Amino acid sequence: MTTAIIEAAPAGAVAATTFDPRVEGQRLIKDWYAGLVDAPRRGQHVANVFVMGNAVEILRSFDFQLVFPEINSLQSGVRKASAEYIRLSEDYGMSPDVCSYVKADVGLMLKENEHPAGRIPKAHLAIASNMCSTFIKWAEIWERWLKVPTFVLDLPGQRASNWHVRPGDAQHAADSRWVEAQFRDLIEKCEKITGKRFDMDRLAEVEDRVNRMVFHWNNVMALNRMCPAPYNAMLDGLTYIGIMNVYRGAPEGVEFMRKLEEQLKSQVARGEGRVAEERFRLLFSGTPCYVSMRRLVELFETWGGVFAYSDYLTFAAGGMDAGELVYDTSRPLESLAEVTALAAQRGLSNQFFAHERLEKQIRDYAVDGIVFHGIKSCRFVSSGMADTRDYLNKRLAVPSLYIESDLIDPRYWSDAQIKNRVDAFFEALNQRGGPAPRAAKTITSDAGRAS
Amino acid sequence: MLTRVAPEKEAELQELLERCHAAARDNTVPAKEALPEGFTGTIGHFPVYFPEEIAHAGGLLPLNILGGGNKLELKHADARMGSFVCSICRSTTELGLNGTLQGLTGFVTHPICDAAKHLAGIWSRNLPEQLAQILYLPQNVNSQGVTRYIAAEYQRLRADLERKVGHPITDEALRTSIRIYNENRRLLRELYRIRRDEPWKVSCTESYLMMRAGTRMPREEHNLLLDRTLDLIRHRALPSQDKPRVVFLGGFCEQPPLEMLETIDDACFVVDDDLLIGLRWMTSDVPESGDPIWALAESFVERSAASPVQHDERKTKEGYLMEMLRSSKADAAILTAAKFCEPGLDEQVAWSKHLDQAGIQYLVLEFEEKMTSFEQMAMQVETFAESLLFALA
């Protein structure tokens, strides 16, 4: 998820509408940062949140200005400033072996919150879920250094393989009850911090906007099941989920997603793909390397390879596209708990049983190969990756590639080595016969449902 | 070893400690026919804490899976886990893939870190016949409803184990197990009392081996072993030595090699530690009457220890470190972390900065269960101990 700066105009497409998602995405992210910098002057309360399991709906109903420290860190990578922040934190004592996002944030604190996008305001509240265990350790740093009150949101994840929890069943009810109890505590905390009374109607309004956003987002994802794929999930898609996170539940977010879907549909209707001649449809599993993402994508697009899907677009966008998850705005709080509990299992913690959803996504997006990107400092996505690859290799005849670098630490990007591996991967795909350029085929998903 | 206790008693003690050592070295799963009486299977569980009473009551022998130590050669796991993953997760994977843990009835891991959570996926892909799962112990123990949630999670586990063993796990069986485990916890508290009050009588290494033996045998058997060993230790008349008193932190998950603990013992009295803290997670007795599942759940919230992988507003990490130093009258701390252990490495920084502010001396060490060379570490520890003695003189 990112802004701007990452990316150039689509290689093979010319938008027929005036809406340019890249330019509009950049503008929105720029506006968000401006809003952050200005929050103290406005006297607005500020909350630090992560992209997975964050109760943003409640925070928005209290008018919190949201800070996403992960996005600050990745932005420092995109803007080629992460090395300096990481160096500062390692000089302070942080290990080279821990999450580079955390280190960039520690570096940011050591620089008095001076970020390339502006001065990041101090938070009045932080929410850390257990979806990524590092979130909690990260929030404990804020507790220590900045005395930020922290609320740990415990979301029970997928317990085992073949875990089938259905809305309303006993397991879902037990998990939802627990999540709801925590939301009630969080609301109390928010009331104390802001001095405002909780407004259930406002929560319902925010949820309604999230519903609409998720509706369009699901359609956007489904549109990439088309051949040729209208966007690259690991380039354009990063901008889209940036908006999905930062503007979740905000009117601007709904409008962006609506226009994006419209624009992509028209692109699909014209048969325009992300790359001029789509030869290989790929699935990217893992997180991006934000310091070199453009380069990485270029290595694949040169061979006519496009990332039609990435699991990053699911777990890093809150996981709500991973099922029929819609808020019931007539019972906003209960529904928030129920949907959050399900999203945590279907969209986030299923990372630990990745083989199950990857098997499905390989079919859904008709991909010719999978690219696994192991991140040295991110155990959440990387620890089980090589084993998942081995499992899928044995069961499905889908070629795969495993490469390693880092989220934002440029020391771990080895251009020649990665290029060699990517080239070898495509040569192997070509030797297998390689698919011929594809003609557009019909949408097989539910994309295009009436809103 | 200098001893004024009757030689035959010291010999018996050494024999018992050797038995503990042998148990600690054992990574294997007993064959069904070799299981102790009353047990029909085994549940492997990863650190830190697991409510063993539930498995024990179901006739499943709980085995704490503590990695492969420094004698295991990795032949499969290197290809299945990134090089940046900690040793205990990699060696546990190896033990699963090389067949050593093939005989487990089930394997349970916990949301202590992301690498540990991935073990459930690895298990389900490679050992599908086992009950492989994550027991979602909560990271928020401060919200209303947490005991109810944990109780529901324990009931889920109980039902899963019942299906596996083919019979109900009764409340009465659970209460019996709780009583046995309470006795075990009392004995371990006594062991740590001796460590604090008379550290010359039992070293950190010996204490660790005594505890670790319990991860490989039924608790009722471990209770007998501890009872006798503690009695012999109490009557040991070793002279005190001129060593600084330190606390050891960082052993809550990956196990430091024995040679590392021995190296520290040579130079310091380790008067408290967080080694195998999961076995001592309950700081006082779990209620032996009433609903046993509720008693276990409520104890997790109300009478539990602390670790870098458990968030609890009531127990800051610095707070429990300082309390450990205070209650054990330690002069200094040895702050260790396993290589690639994100929570441990993060905590090491926080603790060292805090001790800087508090003016308390500390030594920072990084270890791996698979490490085999200790010369450099010995030099660091000796230098640290000498500087402490000089400062305390």
Interface residues (C-beta under 8 A of the other chain):
Chain A: Y92 G93 M94 S95 D97 V98 C99 V102 N130 C132 S133 T134 I136 K137 E140 I141 E143 R144 F151 V152 L153 D154 P156 G157 Q158 R159 A160 S161 Q171 A174 D175 R177 W178 A181 Q182 R184 D185 S349 F352 F353 A354 H355 G374 K376 S377 R379 F380 S382 S383 G384 M385 A386 D387 T388 D390 Y391 E404
Chain B: A79 R80 M81 G82 F84 V85 C89 T93 P111 I112 C113 D114 A115 K117 H118 A120 G121 I122 S124 R125 N126 P128 L131 A132 Q133 I134 L135 Y136 P138 Q139 N140 N142 S143 Q144 G145 V146 R148 Y149 A152 E153 R156 P308 V309 H311 T316 K317 E318 A337 K339 F340 E342 P343 L345 D346 E347 Q348 V349 A350 S352 K353
